[in-house]
Amino acid sequence: MEANPRWVALTAVAPVAWGTNYYVTHQFLPPDSPLYGAALRALPAGLVLLALCRRRPRGAWWWRSAVLGLLNVSVFFVLVYAASQLLPTSIAATVMAVSPLAMMLIAWALMSERPGLPHLAGAAIGLGGVCLMLLTGADGVSARGILASAAAMLVSAFGHILTKRWNSTGTDVLASTAWQLTAGGLFLLPVAAAVEGPPPALSASALLAFGYVTLVATALAFAAWFTGLRHLPSGTVGLIGLLNPVTGVLLGTAVAGEALTVRQLCGLALVLAGVVLGRPTRSTRAGRRLRPPVMNRRRDRTRRQCGPRRPAGAGSPTVRHHRLRPTTDSPPPSPPHPG
């Protein structure tokens, strides 16, 4: 897989859109209806993508869509909401910043995609940048909130690598994204009706916010993210996801009027350095393409050990026949028989 700048730029759309989603949700959407918020975010986005691709699941993709919808949409959205209610935003975002490492390890286990040293170094540097940028020494951190945030991180990492593995069989990325968003929204809708009662009344600004969250922060973002997972290494995609907290900080500075400190600037620089470090260089990709296959390397090693191969058409090597001489212990030859 080649880290083409086009796929990197397309994948970056997802974490940037998710970073803006925090501000839009906090400012314009009702805070007391998280299940309805998740269902109304996922289901319309899935239906929009379904109308664009005009394809239904076939065969194993019926149950695969259900599994991915539970992991990437239903369970993930609920856990993220619980973590955001129990933890400060900085702590929750820092826990989610471990996602690149989790994605690398899960991809190594499920797809034999061994993480390289640049990916591991980039993940460590990016995590340090997120900690420097967001951690403020908040007291009274909830253990349940930490567990919810860690569970959301692991569920999303596993669901994303599972999506990458199942999409590698040639399934259309837009279609598989539509199926799992629709399935996740359908799972959430009856649960929201049972727990939260009738859907909340929405103002005009809330409807516009829901339109943005549905079309940009969900439909477009998930489609771009899963497309990147198909064309890029998992470690590279995970590191691009660190742009999520960067976007949140910059948006809070530009729109909400929050002050950007020197510490936050240093953290932003470290995160960007980690993202750039985890991207394979041009020379690395060229060397990977020019590297001979395994069978050719084994054949070359055999030639070095056994000597050069004889050219085609050459005769067999000359064999010298030595005349045997009788030993001193052998009897003399008998005379010829007379007559």
Buried (B, 14 or more C-beta within 10 A) or exposed (E): BEBEEEBBEBBBBBBBBBBBBBBBBEEBBBEEBBBBBBBBBBBBBBBBBBEEBEBEBEEEBEEBBBBBBBBBBBBBBBBBBBBBBBBBBBBBBBBBBBBBBBBBBBBBEBBEBEBBEBBBBBBBBBBBBBBBBBBEEEEEEBEEBBBBBBBBBBBBBBBBBBBBBBBEEEBEBBBBBBBBBBBBBBBBBEBBBEEBEEBBEBEEEBEEBBEBBBBBBBBBBBBBBBBBBBBBBBBBBBBBBBBBBBBBBBBBBEEEEEEBEEEBEBBBBBBBBBBBBBBBEEEEBEEEEEEEEEEEEEEEEEEEEEEEEEEEEEEEEEEEEEEEEEEEEEEEEEEEEEE
